[in-house]
Amino acid sequence: MKTMTINILDDQTTEKVRWMLDHFRGDGVEIVSEEDLNDLKCLQATRSEESVTFEDYLADAD
C-alpha cells in the first residue's frame, strides 16, 4: 500500500479533492484524514495495555 499526504489550505478545494478521490474508492483508495490516522495510531498503541474496570476507575477518581 502506498500512502500520500495532500495539504490543502482552502476548505472548498478540500471538498473538491475529496469528491474526486471518492470516485476511486472502488479501486482500493482509502481516504483517512491525518487527524483520524493519528487517533488510530494512539488507539493501536494502547492495545497491549492492561485495562481497568469502570468501577475501579471511579473508585480512584477522588
C-alpha positions in Angstrom: 0.0 0.0 0.0 1.2 3.5 -0.8 0.4 6.5 1.4 0.1 10.0 0.1 -0.3 13.2 2.1 -2.0 16.2 0.4 -2.0 19.5 2.2 -4.8 21.9 1.1 -5.3 25.3 2.6 -8.8 26.0 1.3 -11.9 24.2 2.5 -13.6 24.5 -0.8 -10.6 22.9 -2.6 -10.5 20.2 0.0 -14.1 19.2 -0.7 -13.4 19.1 -4.5 -10.3 16.9 -4.0 -12.3 14.6 -1.6 -15.1 14.4 -4.2 -12.6 13.4 -6.9 -10.9 10.8 -4.7 -14.3 9.3 -3.6 -14.6 8.1 -7.2 -11.6 5.8 -6.7 -12.9 4.0 -3.6 -14.0 1.1 -5.7 -10.4 0.7 -6.9 -9.0 0.4 -3.4 -8.4 4.0 -2.5 -8.9 4.6 1.2 -9.3 8.2 2.4 -8.3 8.9 6.0 -7.7 12.3 7.5 -4.3 12.9 9.2 -6.2 13.6 12.5 -8.1 10.3 12.2 -4.8 8.5 11.4 -3.1 9.9 14.4 -6.1 8.9 16.6 -5.9 5.4 15.2 -2.2 5.2 15.9 -2.8 6.3 19.5 -5.5 3.7 20.0 -3.3 1.0 18.5 -0.5 1.9 20.9 -2.9 1.2 23.8 -3.9 -2.3 22.6 -1.3 -4.0 24.8 -2.0 -2.0 27.9 -3.9 -3.5 30.8 -7.5 -2.4 31.0 -9.1 -1.0 34.2 -12.7 -1.7 35.0 -15.0 1.3 35.1 -15.8 0.6 38.8 -12.0 0.7 39.6 -11.7 3.9 37.6 -14.5 5.6 39.5 -13.0 4.4 42.9 -9.7 6.0 42.1 -11.3 9.2 40.7 -11.0 11.0 44.1 
